[in-house]
Amino acid sequence: MNALSLSIILPVLDESAGIEATLAVLAPYRERGAELIVVDGGSRDDTRLRARPLADCVLAAERGRAAQMNAGRTVARGDVLLFLHADTCLPDGADILILEGLAHSGRVWGRFDVRFNRRGLLSLIAFMMNLRSRLTGIATGDQAFFVTRAAFDSVGGFPSIALMEDVALSVRLKRVSRPLCIRARVTTSARRWQKHGTFRTIFLMWRLRLAYFFGADPAQLARRYGYASVKQQ
């Protein structure tokens, strides 16, 4: 069987302060054959300019993670797509864990466990996020969502909604296979939690998920989350 190839798709917006460092960390993956695609959602700074020397492809798309990640898929050549947030760092050898894990498990998608770059209460929150994800089979973008290109296309990609696109895609993919849950942990930034307060953010996310479960408009949920200018596709 031929070895699988990997495309890393990074949706970004106004990340000029850290984009070079983010992409530099991903350089070893490119050296091992992974394709690195940066999809900008209309940055007002020089994110795209800074990203171009460090990525295989930098393109512009309509703002919104779903739209940006779907746009990245249109140019991706890899057998497996890894959707990575700009403020999330992969564990060492993540590409090998993904490709070998999918090849030997028979699964077509999955995610990593997550931790925050700050300890304390956030360590407990990360533990609960990982446990919930393992029990429900639902993955979120902070967990470095990955999926075979064939499976992604078969379910229509990310739905064109302003928020909860990762949850919605998880539900679609669960009809194809259970997720591959890799225990190695990605490290994600706690900046939103610190900015808005840990407890306030917890309660907000619970309310948003519950509202989404009961059929609330994702565009309205996105505005409550802080994506005021995101348009539903």
PyMOL commands that set and color helices and strands:
alter all, ss='L'
color gray80, all
select helices_A, chain A and resi 19-25+27-31+47-54+65-75+94-105+121-136+141-143+149-154+165-174+191-196+198-213+218-225
alter helices_A, ss='H'
color red, helices_A
select strands_A, chain A and resi 6-12+35-40+57-60+80-83+88-89+109-116+145-148+180-188
alter strands_A, ss='S'
color yellow, strands_A
deselect
rebuild
show_as cartoon
